[in-house]
């Protein structure tokens, strides 16, 4: 019989699944951070455009 038991295989599979789930969660959180940063950048650009339009129409 080989030196690998069913418990060893079960533990390895569980660890792999936990690692995959953890990496998935980290990836999702990273995407959320990127989305928030992009939203802030777009909002700042929109504010600048609105300000420029208001200044040009006020003249």
Backbone as CSV, one residue per row, in Angstrom:
resi,resn,N_x,N_y,N_z,CA_x,CA_y,CA_z,C_x,C_y,C_z
1,UNK,0.847,-1.188,0.000,0.000,0.000,0.000,0.886,1.244,0.000
2,UNK,0.434,2.282,-0.669,1.218,3.512,-0.738,1.101,4.284,0.576
3,UNK,1.920,5.315,0.709,1.951,6.091,1.941,0.910,7.181,2.008
4,UNK,-0.012,7.230,1.032,-1.038,8.271,1.014,-2.353,7.678,1.505
5,UNK,-2.918,8.312,2.532,-4.189,7.820,3.065,-5.340,8.676,2.538
6,UNK,-6.536,8.179,2.746,-7.736,8.913,2.338,-7.816,10.236,3.092
7,UNK,-7.409,10.246,4.336,-7.415,11.485,5.125,-6.461,12.516,4.538
8,UNK,-5.298,12.042,4.063,-4.342,12.958,3.434,-4.930,13.586,2.177
9,UNK,-5.597,12.780,1.373,-6.210,13.283,0.141,-7.320,14.264,0.482
10,UNK,-8.141,13.918,1.463,-9.238,14.788,1.880,-8.700,16.127,2.368
11,UNK,-7.671,16.085,3.168,-7.072,17.318,3.678,-6.496,18.163,2.541
12,UNK,-5.830,17.519,1.598,-5.256,18.250,0.466,-6.346,18.897,-0.375
13,UNK,-7.439,18.194,-0.606,-8.552,18.749,-1.385,-9.191,19.909,-0.638
14,UNK,-9.405,19.751,0.660,-9.983,20.839,1.458,-9.091,22.071,1.406
15,UNK,-7.800,21.890,1.580,-6.871,23.018,1.538,-6.886,23.694,0.181
16,UNK,-6.977,22.913,-0.881,-7.033,23.477,-2.229,-8.296,24.292,-2.416
17,UNK,-9.417,23.776,-1.945,-10.684,24.497,-2.074,-10.648,25.785,-1.257
18,UNK,-10.140,25.715,-0.029,-10.044,26.918,0.808,-9.148,27.969,0.146
19,UNK,-8.044,27.506,-0.428,-7.135,28.435,-1.109,-7.813,29.072,-2.309
20,UNK,-8.520,28.274,-3.101,-9.209,28.803,-4.285,-10.275,29.818,-3.882
21,UNK,-11.038,29.512,-2.853,-12.077,30.440,-2.381,-11.430,31.726,-1.866
22,UNK,-10.353,31.589,-1.106,-9.663,32.766,-0.584,-9.124,33.649,-1.695
23,UNK,-8.530,33.037,-2.704,-8.025,33.815,-3.834,-9.163,34.479,-4.605
24,UNK,-10.280,33.780,-4.716,-11.445,34.370,-5.377,-11.956,35.587,-4.627
25,UNK,-11.997,35.488,-3.315,-12.452,36.617,-2.492,-11.487,37.791,-2.621
26,UNK,-10.186,37.519,-2.568,-9.199,38.587,-2.726,-9.314,39.243,-4.103
27,UNK,-9.532,38.437,-5.129,-9.701,38.986,-6.474,-10.928,39.875,-6.568
28,UNK,-12.024,39.434,-5.970,-13.251,40.219,-5.976,-13.053,41.540,-5.236
29,UNK,-12.383,41.489,-4.094,-12.125,42.714,-3.340,-11.235,43.665,-4.129
30,UNK,-10.260,43.122,-4.828,-9.379,43.953,-5.657,-10.189,44.653,-6.748
31,UNK,-11.106,43.930,-7.368,-11.961,44.540,-8.386,-12.833,45.639,-7.796
32,UNK,-13.325,45.437,-6.586,-14.130,46.478,-5.934,-13.312,47.742,-5.699
33,UNK,-12.080,47.572,-5.267,-11.207,48.729,-5.027,-10.961,49.468,-6.337
34,UNK,-10.689,48.720,-7.401,-10.467,49.345,-8.705,-11.712,50.091,-9.173
35,UNK,-12.884,49.496,-8.943,-14.133,50.140,-9.347,-14.335,51.446,-8.593
36,UNK,-14.046,51.428,-7.292,-14.193,52.652,-6.493,-13.223,53.732,-6.963
37,UNK,-11.997,53.348,-7.267,-11.014,54.324,-7.743,-11.441,54.908,-9.084
38,UNK,-11.922,54.068,-9.969,-12.385,54.545,-11.272,-13.586,55.467,-11.112
39,UNK,-14.492,55.122,-10.206,-15.657,55.968,-9.951,-15.224,57.346,-9.467
40,UNK,-14.252,57.380,-8.538,-13.756,58.667,-8.043,-13.123,59.482,-9.163
41,UNK,-12.350,58.841,-10.023,-11.704,59.544,-11.127,-12.738,60.111,-12.094
42,UNK,-13.745,59.311,-12.400,-14.786,59.765,-13.328,-15.571,60.914,-12.705
43,UNK,-15.910,60.800,-11.425,-16.646,61.883,-10.761,-15.840,63.176,-10.769
44,UNK,-14.539,63.074,-10.528,-13.694,64.272,-10.539,-13.666,64.885,-11.937
45,UNK,-13.566,64.062,-12.950,-13.552,64.563,-14.330,-14.883,65.221,-14.681
46,UNK,-15.971,64.608,-14.265,-17.301,65.176,-14.535,-17.439,66.522,-13.839
47,UNK,-16.968,66.616,-12.593,-17.028,67.899,-11.876,-16.239,68.973,-12.614
48,UNK,-15.073,68.617,-13.122,-14.259,69.583,-13.866,-14.970,70.039,-15.133
49,UNK,-15.578,69.101,-15.843,-16.289,69.450,-17.076,-17.476,70.345,-16.761
50,UNK,-18.223,70.007,-15.716,-19.382,70.813,-15.331,-18.934,72.221,-14.961
51,UNK,-17.851,72.324,-14.205,-17.327,73.637,-13.828,-16.943,74.441,-15.061
52,UNK,-16.273,73.820,-16.004,-15.853,74.508,-17.221,-17.060,74.954,-18.041
53,UNK,-18.063,74.115,-18.129,-19.281,74.463,-18.884,-19.992,75.619,-18.190
54,UNK,-20.102,75.569,-16.874,-20.768,76.641,-16.153,-20.013,77.957,-16.323
55,UNK,-18.682,77.912,-16.264,-17.893,79.132,-16.445,-18.035,79.681,-17.869
56,UNK,-18.080,78.789,-18.848,-18.166,79.270,-20.224,-19.574,79.795,-20.548
57,UNK,-20.598,79.250,-19.927,-21.949,79.741,-20.177,-22.245,80.998,-19.371
58,UNK,-21.493,81.247,-18.310,-21.709,82.431,-17.488,-21.137,83.686,-18.153
59,UNK,-20.300,83.497,-19.113,-19.643,84.651,-19.778,-20.576,85.335,-20.708
